[in-house]
Every structure is written in C-alpha cells, then in structure tokens.
Amino acid sequence: MSPDLAATIISGVGVLISVLATIAIVSFRVGGASTRLTRMENDMSHMATKDQLSDVKADIAEIKGMFRLTLKEGQ
C-alpha cells in the first residue's frame, strides 16, 4: 500500500466520522427542541387566562386590604 493511498483512506475515514458525529449532534438538538415545543403546546391549554388572573388579582388586593403594618408601641 502506497503512502498516498493510506493517507487518502485515513482522511476519508476521518471525514466520514466527522459527518456522522455532526448528524448525531444535529438530530439530538432537533429532537430536544421538538420535544420542548410539543410540551409547551400541550401546556398552553392548562394555563390561566387573563380573565381568571384578574379575578385572582382582585382577591389578593382584598386580602392585602385586611392587614395593616404598624409599629409596636410601648417598648
């Protein structure tokens, strides 16, 4: 086997390994992003609406109005 042929084979194997590793990394990242997007789309139906949150805001304001912070006297 000539040195040029050995160098070509080694370079070809290196390029092939690099391409396969790149494909594996890209597919892993795309799969993760797809999973996150699917999970987020499914969670959208479980989130509260603005109307529901405005009711909660009014309730919290009413509860906060029941309490008053004052300094203790006589110490």
N, C-alpha and C positions, 0 to 999 in steps of 0.2 A: 504494500500500500504506500502510495506516494504521500509526502508531507502535505501537498496541496489538497489531496483528496481527504486526508484525515482532518485538516483544518476546516474544510467545507462541511464535512459531516458534523463536527463538533459545533460549528456556527449554526448549522441548520437545527440541531437538537436544542441549542440554546434559544434560538428564535421560537421554536415550537413550544418549549416550556414557558417562555415569556408570554406568548399568545394565550396559552391555556390558563396561566395564572391570572392574566388580565380578564379573561372571560369569567373565571370563577369569582373574582372580586366584584365585577360589574353585576353579575347575576345575584350575588349576595346582597349588594346595596339596593338594587332594584326590587328585590323580594322584600327587603325590610321596609322600604318606602311604600310599597304596595300594601303591606300588612298594616302599617300605620294609617294610611289613607282609608282603608276599609274599616279599621277600628274607629276612626274619627267619624266616618259617615254613619256608622251604627250608633255611636254615642249622641249624635245630633238629635235623634228622636227622644232621648231621655233628658235633654237639657230643659231648663225652665225658660218660659217666655218672658218678655218684658212686662206683660200684664201681671203675671204671677209674682215677679220680683217687686213690682211697685206695691203690691199688697203687703209683701214682707217688709218693705221699707217703711210703710205706714205703721205697721205693727211695732217695729223696732223703735220708731220715733215716739210712739205712745208709751212704750215700756221705759224709754230713757226719760220721759217726762215725769215718770212716777218717782224718780230718785233725785235727790239734791245733795251735792257735796258741800259740806260746811266744815269749818274748823271747830274742834272741840274747845269748849270754854271751861275755865276753872282749873287749869293745870299749870 
